[in-house]
């Protein structure tokens, strides 16, 4: 069954949740690399560490202005951060299990 005028079955419609906050993970070039929640990333060609344990939220109205944009992380770096955020937040059901 499709919603009138949408042309798609109702099962294909997507619901979006608009949040008023952003997650921010601070970085540091002087962080200790031997801590599990400090992930190496490269920003503007310089090695730095994403400090997962310092994850915070900010209001979108306070977000960084485009003129202060430092760049983007590589997909591989984002995948490591995503995985570590799941572990840190207790959302990875496989973490800590040994075979």
Backbone bond lengths (Angstrom), bond angles and torsions (degrees), N, CA, C in turn:
res aa  C-N    CA-C-N  psi(-1)  N-CA   C-N-CA  omega(-1)  CA-C   N-CA-C  phi
1 X - - - 1.456 - - 1.524 107.95 -
2 X 1.305 117.21 133.90 1.460 120.04 179.84 1.520 110.41 -111.07
3 X 1.317 112.93 153.25 1.456 119.52 175.06 1.525 107.39 -70.47
4 X 1.296 116.46 138.22 1.461 121.26 -176.33 1.528 110.63 -55.19
5 X 1.337 115.15 122.22 1.449 120.39 175.83 1.518 115.27 86.73
6 X 1.341 118.74 -9.37 1.463 119.08 -177.34 1.511 112.45 -84.30
7 X 1.351 117.71 -28.02 1.442 120.53 -179.46 1.516 113.80 78.20
8 X 1.336 118.27 -1.74 1.461 121.81 179.39 1.512 109.71 -124.03
9 X 1.352 116.19 146.80 1.456 118.41 174.43 1.528 109.99 -60.15
10 X 1.313 116.41 150.73 1.468 120.20 -177.50 1.526 111.80 -60.45
11 X 1.342 117.82 -25.29 1.463 119.78 179.48 1.527 112.20 -69.24
12 X 1.350 117.59 -16.49 1.456 120.97 -179.63 1.523 113.11 -93.89
13 X 1.311 117.19 -11.08 1.462 118.89 179.64 1.522 109.24 -68.71
14 X 1.287 116.30 142.92 1.467 121.30 -179.77 1.509 109.82 -107.28
15 X 1.305 114.26 146.32 1.456 120.73 174.88 1.517 107.25 -110.37
16 X 1.305 116.89 128.02 1.446 121.88 -179.94 1.519 109.65 -109.98
17 X 1.308 114.82 140.70 1.454 121.31 176.90 1.526 107.24 -109.49
18 X 1.289 117.67 118.79 1.454 121.72 -179.97 1.523 108.09 -95.67
19 X 1.330 114.76 116.46 1.460 120.10 -179.86 1.520 109.91 -94.88
20 X 1.310 115.64 152.66 1.456 120.01 179.07 1.524 111.61 -97.55
21 X 1.334 116.55 4.51 1.461 120.12 -179.02 1.524 111.08 -127.27
22 X 1.324 115.46 161.87 1.463 123.61 175.84 1.524 108.69 -122.25
23 X 1.328 117.25 148.14 1.465 120.96 172.17 1.515 108.18 -87.60
24 X 1.305 115.78 138.41 1.458 121.65 178.97 1.523 108.14 -128.85
25 X 1.328 115.68 131.34 1.462 121.34 174.66 1.521 106.55 -114.79
26 X 1.331 117.25 113.95 1.466 119.86 179.20 1.532 111.24 -64.83
27 X 1.315 116.08 156.84 1.465 121.59 175.19 1.521 109.31 -124.10
28 X 1.335 115.38 158.96 1.452 120.70 178.39 1.521 109.47 -151.77
29 X 1.312 116.41 137.75 1.460 120.21 174.88 1.520 111.04 -83.75
30 X 1.330 117.49 -12.13 1.466 121.25 -176.45 1.531 113.03 -109.01
31 X 1.329 117.16 10.35 1.468 120.71 -179.30 1.520 110.10 -69.90
32 X 1.327 115.84 156.37 1.461 121.32 178.16 1.526 109.35 -77.46
33 X 1.330 117.64 120.35 1.468 120.44 -177.85 1.522 113.67 -73.61
34 X 1.314 118.95 -12.08 1.465 121.27 -176.99 1.529 112.98 -86.22
35 X 1.308 118.37 3.07 1.464 122.11 178.02 1.524 108.24 -93.69
36 X 1.337 116.65 130.20 1.466 121.79 -175.14 1.519 113.94 -54.01
37 X 1.323 117.62 -35.40 1.458 120.83 -175.06 1.524 113.44 -90.84
38 X 1.335 117.34 13.09 1.463 122.59 173.56 1.518 107.17 -108.42
39 X 1.323 116.72 103.78 1.464 121.33 -176.05 1.524 111.01 -100.54
40 X 1.335 117.50 130.90 1.467 119.44 178.67 1.522 111.50 -70.47
41 X 1.323 115.72 134.91 1.461 123.37 175.28 1.525 107.49 -140.27
42 X 1.317 115.96 164.21 1.460 120.70 178.39 1.523 108.44 -117.00
43 X 1.326 115.58 124.92 1.463 121.80 177.78 1.517 107.15 -126.56
44 X 1.309 116.47 122.78 1.467 123.73 -177.45 1.522 111.04 52.49
45 X 1.331 116.79 41.23 1.455 122.10 177.65 1.518 115.16 75.82
46 X 1.325 117.30 5.76 1.464 121.02 -176.74 1.530 110.41 -114.39
47 X 1.335 117.11 134.20 1.463 122.08 178.45 1.533 109.01 -71.27
48 X 1.318 114.49 128.52 1.455 121.49 177.11 1.518 107.52 -142.66
49 X 1.304 118.21 175.73 1.455 121.91 -178.01 1.521 110.75 -125.28
50 X 1.329 115.56 132.02 1.457 121.33 174.04 1.527 107.01 -81.98
51 X 1.323 117.02 124.62 1.465 122.91 -175.48 1.529 109.25 -95.61
52 X 1.338 115.79 84.00 1.461 121.67 -173.30 1.521 112.00 -57.94
53 X 1.330 117.33 -36.90 1.471 119.67 -177.06 1.522 112.87 -69.23
54 X 1.332 117.14 -9.28 1.466 120.92 178.11 1.529 112.32 -104.52
55 X 1.327 116.70 19.42 1.465 122.16 176.44 1.531 109.58 -51.05
56 X 1.310 115.65 133.57 1.457 120.49 179.15 1.523 109.14 -142.81
57 X 1.292 116.84 170.29 1.461 120.94 175.78 1.523 108.87 -118.72
58 X 1.318 114.52 148.24 1.463 120.17 175.09 1.517 107.90 -132.60
59 X 1.307 116.27 155.84 1.462 122.37 175.99 1.523 108.39 -70.44
60 X 1.310 117.33 139.53 1.466 121.05 -179.60 1.525 112.38 -57.11
61 X 1.313 116.46 -29.40 1.466 119.85 179.89 1.531 111.49 -65.99
62 X 1.354 117.50 -20.23 1.462 121.32 -179.21 1.521 112.48 -100.28
63 X 1.321 117.34 9.64 1.463 119.80 -174.66 1.524 111.49 -61.89
64 X 1.302 113.90 162.75 1.460 120.88 -178.53 1.527 109.96 -65.19
65 X 1.295 116.49 136.33 1.454 122.26 179.28 1.533 109.66 -74.02
66 X 1.318 117.58 147.16 1.478 121.14 -177.13 1.527 114.10 -53.17
67 X 1.294 118.42 -33.89 1.473 119.98 -178.95 1.531 112.20 -68.11
68 X 1.339 117.25 -15.38 1.465 121.49 178.00 1.526 112.33 -101.62
69 X 1.331 117.71 8.01 1.460 122.59 -178.60 1.526 109.79 -64.15
70 X 1.323 117.30 127.98 1.459 121.52 -176.57 1.521 113.85 -95.56
71 X 1.323 118.28 -15.98 1.450 120.75 -179.27 1.517 111.11 135.31
72 X 1.317 115.81 -167.91 1.463 122.21 -179.16 1.515 109.43 -125.06
73 X 1.330 114.67 150.99 1.451 120.18 175.35 1.521 109.26 -84.52
74 X 1.325 116.07 155.54 1.456 121.40 175.42 1.518 109.15 -71.18
75 X 1.336 116.19 156.17 1.465 120.59 178.93 1.523 111.64 -57.11
76 X 1.325 118.08 -38.75 1.462 121.54 179.75 1.532 110.95 -63.73
77 X 1.331 116.23 -39.52 1.466 120.36 178.11 1.525 110.61 -65.82
78 X 1.336 116.10 -43.07 1.464 119.95 179.02 1.526 111.21 -64.49
79 X 1.333 117.38 -36.74 1.464 120.97 178.61 1.533 110.56 -64.03
80 X 1.339 117.19 -40.94 1.476 120.61 177.57 1.526 110.64 -65.72
81 X 1.325 116.81 -40.83 1.466 120.37 178.66 1.524 110.03 -64.81
82 X 1.330 117.13 -43.92 1.464 121.75 178.71 1.529 110.72 -58.07
83 X 1.327 116.24 -46.94 1.471 120.74 -179.90 1.529 110.78 -62.12
84 X 1.328 116.43 -45.56 1.462 119.93 -178.45 1.527 111.39 -67.57
85 X 1.324 118.64 -33.90 1.468 120.83 176.56 1.523 110.35 -64.17
86 X 1.344 117.29 -38.47 1.460 120.41 177.47 1.518 110.65 -64.81
87 X 1.328 117.13 -42.59 1.462 120.92 178.16 1.524 109.95 -64.20
88 X 1.336 116.48 -48.66 1.464 121.48 -177.91 1.526 111.67 -61.15
89 X 1.327 116.19 -37.40 1.459 120.41 -179.78 1.521 114.20 -84.98
90 X 1.329 117.05 0.94 1.458 120.34 179.01 1.518 113.47 74.86
91 X 1.330 117.59 23.82 1.459 121.52 -176.51 1.525 113.75 -102.67
92 X 1.333 117.65 1.12 1.457 120.96 178.51 1.526 108.41 -99.62
93 X 1.346 118.15 105.72 1.465 120.85 -175.91 1.523 113.32 -67.82
94 X 1.319 117.93 -15.92 1.469 121.04 -178.39 1.513 113.78 -94.17
95 X 1.317 118.03 -11.43 1.459 119.99 -175.96 1.520 110.12 -69.35
96 X 1.306 114.73 133.45 1.455 120.92 178.09 1.529 113.19 89.61
97 X 1.338 117.45 -9.78 1.459 120.35 178.35 1.521 108.91 -84.72
98 X 1.301 115.69 135.18 1.449 120.52 177.90 1.500 109.72 -114.40
99 X 1.332 116.90 142.34 1.461 120.04 -179.56 1.515 112.00 -91.07
